[in-house]
């Protein structure tokens, strides 16, 4: 289902990213256009080196475009300074990185609660909310374990909980279920479906997994610095 009737949650206009490599300018993204509506789930596929990670970094405000703009919930990221952008990310965007980026000295509970603590929420309330999300991803019994004591799949589930703990409007995911067993992956997909439907959360999912891509509302292929929509089989 293509939820084009919702409000635009993410809009990219003429998005361009050029890197300098020696004497050469290398264009990774070239005038890319993308709109994702509230409650819509979009998969981004493409070959290695096509610019998928660069695109995610731009969408999340972790990098600045060479040209063009990204708007989230009507707010242009170009209009925000670094401090304001950090607050905006904390309030609006959830990230699930391919390699977790959990803090080694913190427990699973503390890692999941961290975005709320950064926001200024009281520790008790932040950890209560984090435990609620950890329970939803099946990690409540491992909440007091540090990342080094967790398997790769468990660390990924903690990273997903951390991304969702703030009730973001937009979640950006880089191969989110690659380290998960089939049952856990299915539960994460069901949670995404529920958040899209009940909270109008939008998802952009970068993946090489055809089954994960097919589960989303739309599949976009990144090639030559631009996105084209993949046709869906009936």
C-alpha positions as a printed Julia matrix, in Angstrom:
234×3 Matrix{Float64}:
  0.0     0.0     0.0
  1.32    3.4    -0.98
  0.21    5.89    1.66
  0.24    8.95   -0.61
 -2.77   10.41    1.21
 -0.72   11.24    4.33
  1.13   14.47    4.97
  4.66   14.61    3.52
  7.01   13.7     6.35
 10.24   13.72    4.33
 10.94   15.74    1.19
 14.17   15.92   -0.79
 14.55   18.46   -3.57
 17.49   18.45   -6.0
 19.6    16.63   -3.42
 23.22   16.59   -4.56
 26.39   15.46   -2.82
 29.79   15.94   -4.42
 33.05   14.8    -2.86
 36.54   15.99   -3.77
 38.96   13.12   -4.49
 42.35   14.57   -5.4
 41.85   16.84   -8.39
 38.49   15.26   -9.24
 34.95   16.05   -8.11
 32.96   12.84   -7.6
 29.18   13.18   -7.66
 27.5    10.56   -5.45
 23.97   11.98   -5.48
 22.83   14.05   -8.44
 19.61   16.06   -8.18
 17.79   13.35   -6.24
 14.08   13.8    -5.5
 12.15   11.89   -2.84
  8.92   12.31   -0.88
  7.9     9.99    1.94
  4.52   10.49    3.56
  3.55   10.06    7.19
  2.93    6.39    7.89
  4.74    5.24    4.74
  7.59    2.72    4.61
 10.07    3.07    1.75
 12.94    0.72    0.93
 16.09    2.03   -0.79
 18.01   -0.6    -2.75
 21.11   -0.36   -4.92
 24.52   -1.82   -5.49
 27.38   -1.34   -3.04
 28.91    2.1    -3.55
 25.76    3.57   -5.08
 25.43    6.16   -2.29
 22.81    4.62    0.0
 24.71    5.44    3.2
 25.47    8.95    1.92
 21.75    9.41    1.32
 20.85    8.24    4.83
 23.4    10.62    6.33
 21.9    13.52    4.41
 18.33   12.57    5.33
 19.29   12.47    9.0
 21.23   15.72    8.96
 24.53   13.95    9.7
 25.96   15.44    6.51
 25.14   18.56    4.51
 24.26   18.46    0.79
 26.37   20.19   -1.84
 23.1    21.4    -3.36
 19.4    20.98   -2.69
 17.6    20.46    0.61
 15.98   17.98    2.95
 12.72   18.86    4.7
 11.32   16.82    7.58
  7.81   17.59    8.85
  8.01   20.81    6.85
 11.29   21.94    8.46
 14.28   22.52    6.2
 17.44   21.06    7.71
 19.39   23.81    5.95
 17.75   26.37    8.24
 19.09   24.71   11.39
 22.46   25.33   12.98
 24.35   22.42   14.5
 22.86   22.73   18.0
 19.31   23.16   16.68
 19.85   20.28   14.26
 20.93   18.03   17.12
 17.77   18.89   19.06
 15.65   18.34   15.95
 17.18   14.91   15.33
 16.55   13.93   18.94
 12.92   14.98   18.69
 12.0    13.83   15.2
 14.4    11.18   13.85
 15.33    7.66   14.91
 18.44    5.95   13.5
 19.21    2.26   13.21
 22.79    1.88   12.01
 24.13   -1.26   10.4
 26.84   -1.58   13.07
 24.8    -0.66   16.16
 27.03    2.13   17.6
 26.06    1.22   21.15
 28.13    2.63   24.02
 30.24   -0.21   25.4
 30.26    1.02   29.0
 26.45    1.29   29.22
 23.91   -1.5    29.69
 21.26   -2.28   27.1
 18.74   -0.34   29.21
 21.03    2.68   29.5
 21.79    2.64   25.77
 18.1     2.49   24.9
 17.24    5.29   27.33
 20.07    7.58   26.23
 18.12    9.69   23.67
 15.56   10.54   26.34
 18.26   11.42   28.87
 19.92   13.68   26.29
 16.52   15.32   25.83
 16.46   16.11   29.55
 13.96   13.51   30.72
 14.33   12.22   34.27
 16.31    9.0    34.55
 13.49    6.95   36.09
 10.97    7.91   33.39
 13.53    7.47   30.6
 14.46    3.99   31.78
 10.81    3.0    32.22
 10.11    3.96   28.61
 13.29    2.22   27.44
 12.28   -0.99   29.24
  8.88   -0.83   27.56
 10.54   -0.75   24.11
 13.16   -3.35   25.04
 10.3    -5.63   26.03
  8.68   -5.11   22.63
 11.87   -6.26   20.9
 12.3    -9.21   23.25
 15.27   -7.84   25.21
 13.79   -7.3    28.67
 15.74  -10.2    30.18
 19.03   -8.78   28.85
 18.44   -5.16   29.86
 21.25   -5.1    32.44
 23.86   -6.57   30.07
 26.48   -4.46   28.31
 26.99   -4.71   24.52
 30.07   -6.91   24.91
 27.88   -9.5    26.66
 25.28   -9.53   23.87
 25.18  -11.32   20.53
 25.12   -9.36   17.28
 21.38   -9.88   16.95
 20.78   -8.76   20.53
 22.84   -5.62   19.99
 20.78   -4.88   16.89
 17.56   -5.19   18.87
 18.89   -2.73   21.45
 19.79   -0.33   18.62
 16.26   -0.62   17.26
 14.83    0.08   20.72
 17.06    3.14   21.06
 15.8     4.45   17.69
 12.15    4.02   18.67
 12.26    5.14   22.31
 11.6     8.81   21.47
  8.49    8.13   19.33
 10.16    9.66   16.25
  8.29   10.92   13.2
 10.87    9.41   10.84
 13.05    6.33   11.3
 16.11    5.76    9.1
 17.35    2.15    9.03
 20.49    0.66    7.48
 20.09   -3.13    7.09
 18.02   -3.29   10.29
 17.33   -7.04   10.44
 20.48   -8.46    8.87
 21.7    -9.99   12.16
 18.31  -11.17   13.42
 16.82  -14.63   13.41
 13.63  -15.15   11.41
 11.25  -14.95   14.38
 12.81  -11.76   15.77
 12.95  -10.18   12.31
  9.24  -10.88   11.86
  8.47   -9.21   15.2
 10.48   -6.12   14.22
  8.63   -5.89   10.91
  5.32   -6.19   12.76
  6.38   -3.36   15.09
  7.25   -1.18   12.08
  3.85   -1.92   10.57
  2.14   -1.01   13.84
  4.05    2.27   14.24
  3.34    3.25   10.63
 -0.35    2.53   11.07
 -1.02    3.84   14.59
  1.57    6.62   15.01
  2.0     7.67   11.34
  5.74    7.03   11.7
  7.56    7.08    8.35
 10.39    4.65    7.61
 13.26    4.76    5.11
 15.02    1.4     5.03
 18.3     0.78    3.18
 18.7    -2.91    2.43
 20.07   -5.61    0.16
 17.42   -8.05    1.41
 14.72   -8.54   -1.25
 12.21   -9.86    1.29
 12.66   -6.84    3.57
 12.38   -4.47    0.61
  9.22   -6.2    -0.63
  7.65   -5.76    2.83
  7.74   -1.96    2.48
  5.11    0.17    0.76
  7.5     1.26   -1.98
 10.89    0.15   -3.26
 13.21    2.8    -4.73
 16.42    1.95   -6.55
 19.41    4.27   -6.19
 21.5     4.26   -9.34
 23.56    6.99  -10.97
 22.87    9.32   -8.07
 19.09    9.27   -8.55
 16.11    7.29   -7.33
 13.64    5.42   -9.5
 10.64    3.47   -8.25
 10.77   -0.27   -8.73
  7.67   -1.91  -10.16
  5.85   -4.28   -7.81
  4.75   -7.71   -8.95
  1.06   -8.38   -8.58
